């Protein structure tokens, strides 16, 4: 079956189409071509297909304009793979499935830098620190799931306001000590690089790590089995950690790496 999909060693090279969304630091296109966490992992995967599985394959990177285009184009071709910082457990899409997860999605609880610390994850500490605040979130997102969990478990009367983006959430919190919200760790890290003077605080006791990032593939694709086999070995090696540290730094790599 594998030879039917990829072709045998002596046949014409089989091309794997990579539909990717430009989203720093996952995938970025510059004058030298595509790069980023997802791009480098995919390059290592193809090297493994060639060297370990002896498959005659090559990659054809195609930049897509939005998430929907990545999904639509990937569904068309059983040999294609979609790269769009996809959260594995959040959305189920007809005709699409996910590869083995390659990265944890760590969500940070953010407050204004002048807000009190949430020292422990118990009702008394959370109510003392956040009880008088308004939560900011993005509707129909994994971030909203984090906020509603805090509401359900600790702050039944919590007021929630919806904004359009994580950037808007962070801008608003930086100006108002009576607001808090969840943002994805990578997006928070990127925001601070662009806005080093913003006074924000990570409430570490309230971090959540329920989701993971994966690649998307058409249902029935052999990449599901093959990438799983590849990543089992790859995640234990030095190259995986070096890729993460290159784009995320040591602290983020340590906390977000799949063990």
C-alpha positions as CSV (number, residue, x, y, z in Angstrom):
1,X,0.0,0.0,0.0
2,X,2.9,2.3,0.7
3,X,4.3,1.9,-2.7
4,X,0.9,2.7,-4.2
5,X,1.0,6.0,-2.4
6,X,4.6,7.0,-2.7
7,X,6.0,4.9,-5.5
8,X,8.9,2.5,-5.1
9,X,12.6,3.5,-4.9
10,X,13.2,3.1,-8.6
11,X,10.1,4.8,-9.9
12,X,9.5,8.5,-10.6
13,X,9.7,10.7,-7.5
14,X,6.4,11.1,-5.6
15,X,5.6,14.6,-4.5
16,X,4.1,15.4,-1.1
17,X,2.2,18.7,-1.3
18,X,2.6,20.8,1.9
19,X,-0.2,23.4,2.3
20,X,1.0,25.8,4.9
21,X,-0.3,29.0,6.6
22,X,2.3,31.7,7.4
23,X,2.1,32.1,11.1
24,X,5.3,32.9,13.1
25,X,7.0,30.9,14.5
26,X,5.2,27.8,13.0
27,X,5.8,28.6,9.4
28,X,7.3,31.8,7.8
29,X,8.1,32.6,4.2
30,X,11.0,34.9,3.4
31,X,13.4,35.4,0.6
32,X,15.1,32.1,1.3
33,X,11.8,30.1,1.3
34,X,9.6,28.7,4.0
35,X,11.0,28.1,7.5
36,X,9.7,27.7,11.0
37,X,8.9,24.9,13.5
38,X,6.4,23.1,11.3
39,X,8.6,23.4,8.2
40,X,11.7,22.1,9.8
41,X,9.9,19.1,11.4
42,X,8.4,18.3,8.0
43,X,11.8,18.5,6.3
44,X,13.1,16.0,8.9
45,X,10.1,13.7,8.3
46,X,10.8,13.6,4.6
47,X,14.5,12.9,5.3
48,X,13.4,10.0,7.4
49,X,11.1,8.7,4.7
50,X,14.0,8.7,2.3
51,X,16.7,7.3,4.6
52,X,14.8,4.9,6.8
53,X,11.8,3.8,4.6
54,X,13.8,4.2,1.3
55,X,10.9,6.1,-0.3
56,X,11.6,8.3,-3.3
57,X,9.7,11.5,-2.2
58,X,10.0,15.2,-2.4
59,X,8.2,18.2,-0.9
60,X,6.2,20.9,-2.7
61,X,5.4,23.8,-0.3
62,X,2.3,25.8,-1.2
63,X,1.5,28.9,0.9
64,X,-2.2,29.3,1.5
65,X,-4.0,32.6,2.4
66,X,-6.0,31.3,5.4
67,X,-6.9,28.3,7.6
68,X,-9.9,27.3,5.5
69,X,-7.7,27.2,2.3
70,X,-5.2,24.9,4.1
71,X,-8.0,22.5,5.0
72,X,-9.7,22.7,1.5
73,X,-6.5,22.1,-0.4
74,X,-5.3,19.3,1.9
75,X,-8.6,17.4,1.5
76,X,-8.1,17.2,-2.3
77,X,-5.0,15.1,-2.4
78,X,-4.3,12.0,-0.3
79,X,-0.6,12.7,-0.4
80,X,-0.9,16.2,1.0
81,X,-0.3,17.5,4.5
82,X,-1.6,20.7,6.0
83,X,0.5,23.0,8.3
84,X,-1.6,25.6,10.2
85,X,-0.8,25.3,13.9
86,X,-3.9,23.1,14.2
87,X,-5.1,22.2,17.7
88,X,-5.8,18.5,17.7
89,X,-8.7,18.3,20.1
90,X,-10.5,21.5,19.4
91,X,-12.2,21.0,16.0
92,X,-13.4,17.9,14.2
93,X,-13.5,18.4,10.4
94,X,-15.2,16.0,7.9
95,X,-12.7,14.2,5.6
96,X,-9.7,15.4,7.8
97,X,-7.8,13.8,10.6
98,X,-4.7,14.6,12.5
99,X,-1.2,13.3,12.8
100,X,0.5,12.5,16.1
101,X,0.9,15.7,18.1
102,X,4.3,17.5,17.6
103,X,3.9,20.2,20.3
104,X,1.9,21.0,23.4
105,X,-0.4,24.0,23.4
106,X,0.2,25.8,26.7
107,X,-2.3,28.5,27.6
108,X,-1.3,31.2,30.0
109,X,-3.6,33.1,32.4
110,X,-2.6,36.7,32.0
111,X,-3.3,39.7,34.3
112,X,-2.1,43.2,34.5
113,X,1.3,43.4,36.1
114,X,-0.2,45.3,39.1
115,X,-2.7,42.6,39.8
116,X,-2.3,40.3,42.9
117,X,-0.7,36.9,42.5
118,X,-2.7,33.7,42.4
119,X,-0.4,31.8,44.6
120,X,-2.1,28.4,44.5
121,X,-4.9,26.9,42.5
122,X,-7.6,26.9,45.2
123,X,-10.9,28.7,45.5
124,X,-9.8,31.1,48.2
125,X,-6.7,32.4,46.3
126,X,-8.5,32.6,43.0
127,X,-11.5,34.4,44.4
128,X,-9.2,36.9,46.3
129,X,-7.2,37.7,43.2
130,X,-9.7,37.4,40.3
131,X,-13.1,37.7,42.0
132,X,-13.7,41.3,41.1
133,X,-12.2,41.1,37.6
134,X,-13.8,40.7,34.1
135,X,-12.5,37.9,31.9
136,X,-11.6,38.6,28.3
137,X,-11.7,35.8,25.7
138,X,-12.2,35.0,22.1
139,X,-15.6,33.3,21.4
140,X,-15.6,29.7,20.1
141,X,-11.9,29.2,20.9
142,X,-9.8,27.0,23.2
143,X,-9.1,30.1,25.2
144,X,-12.8,30.5,25.9
145,X,-12.8,26.9,27.2
146,X,-10.1,27.9,29.7
147,X,-12.1,30.9,30.9
148,X,-15.4,29.0,31.3
149,X,-13.6,26.3,33.3
150,X,-12.4,29.0,35.8
151,X,-16.0,30.3,35.9
152,X,-17.5,26.8,36.5
153,X,-15.1,25.7,39.1
154,X,-14.3,28.9,41.0
155,X,-16.1,32.1,40.0
156,X,-19.7,31.4,39.3
157,X,-20.6,35.1,38.8
158,X,-17.6,35.8,36.6
159,X,-18.3,38.4,33.9
160,X,-17.0,37.5,30.5
161,X,-16.4,39.9,27.6
162,X,-15.6,38.7,24.1
163,X,-12.9,40.3,21.9
164,X,-11.7,39.5,18.4
165,X,-8.1,38.5,19.0
166,X,-5.5,37.6,21.6
167,X,-3.7,40.8,20.7
168,X,-6.8,42.8,21.7
169,X,-7.0,40.8,25.0
170,X,-3.4,41.6,25.9
171,X,-3.7,45.3,24.9
172,X,-6.8,45.7,27.1
173,X,-5.3,43.9,30.1
174,X,-2.2,46.0,30.0
175,X,-4.4,49.1,30.5
176,X,-6.8,47.6,33.1
177,X,-5.9,45.9,36.4
178,X,-9.4,44.6,36.7
179,X,-9.2,42.3,33.7
180,X,-7.7,38.9,33.0
181,X,-7.7,36.4,30.2
182,X,-6.1,33.3,28.6
183,X,-3.8,33.5,25.6
184,X,-1.7,30.8,23.9
185,X,1.8,30.8,25.2
186,X,3.4,31.2,21.8
187,X,1.2,34.2,21.0
188,X,2.0,35.8,24.4
189,X,5.7,35.3,23.8
190,X,5.5,36.9,20.3
191,X,3.4,39.8,21.7
192,X,6.1,40.6,24.4
193,X,8.8,40.6,21.7
194,X,6.9,43.3,19.9
195,X,5.7,45.1,23.0
196,X,8.5,44.8,25.6
197,X,7.2,47.7,27.7
198,X,3.7,46.2,28.4
199,X,3.3,45.4,32.1
200,X,1.7,42.0,32.1
201,X,1.9,39.0,34.5
202,X,1.6,35.2,33.9
203,X,-0.4,33.6,36.7
204,X,1.5,30.3,36.5
205,X,-0.7,28.4,38.9
206,X,-3.5,28.7,36.4
207,X,-1.7,27.6,33.3
208,X,-3.5,25.0,31.2
209,X,-2.0,22.4,28.8
210,X,-4.9,20.3,27.5
211,X,-4.5,20.8,23.8
212,X,-1.7,19.8,21.4
213,X,-0.7,20.9,17.9
214,X,-0.7,18.5,15.0
215,X,-0.6,18.4,11.2
216,X,-3.8,17.8,9.2
217,X,-4.1,15.0,6.6
218,X,-6.9,13.6,4.5
219,X,-8.7,10.6,6.0
220,X,-7.1,7.4,5.1
221,X,-3.7,9.0,4.5
222,X,-0.6,6.7,5.1
223,X,1.0,9.8,6.7
224,X,-0.9,9.1,9.9
225,X,0.9,5.8,10.5
226,X,4.2,6.9,9.0
227,X,4.5,10.2,10.8
228,X,3.6,8.5,14.1
229,X,6.4,6.1,13.6
230,X,8.8,8.8,12.7
231,X,7.9,11.1,15.6
232,X,8.2,8.4,18.2
233,X,11.9,8.4,17.6
234,X,12.4,12.0,16.6
235,X,10.9,13.5,19.8
236,X,13.6,11.7,21.8
237,X,16.5,13.1,19.7
238,X,18.5,16.3,19.9
239,X,17.2,17.7,16.6
240,X,13.6,18.0,17.9
241,X,14.7,20.1,20.9
242,X,17.1,22.2,18.8
243,X,14.3,23.1,16.4
244,X,12.0,24.2,19.3
245,X,14.8,26.2,21.0
246,X,15.7,27.9,17.8
247,X,12.2,29.4,17.4
248,X,10.9,29.4,21.0
249,X,13.9,29.7,23.3
250,X,14.9,27.3,26.0
251,X,12.1,27.9,28.6
252,X,9.3,27.6,26.1
253,X,10.8,24.6,24.4
254,X,11.1,22.8,27.8
255,X,7.5,23.4,28.7
256,X,5.9,22.8,25.2
257,X,7.9,19.8,24.0
258,X,6.1,16.5,23.6
259,X,7.8,14.0,25.9
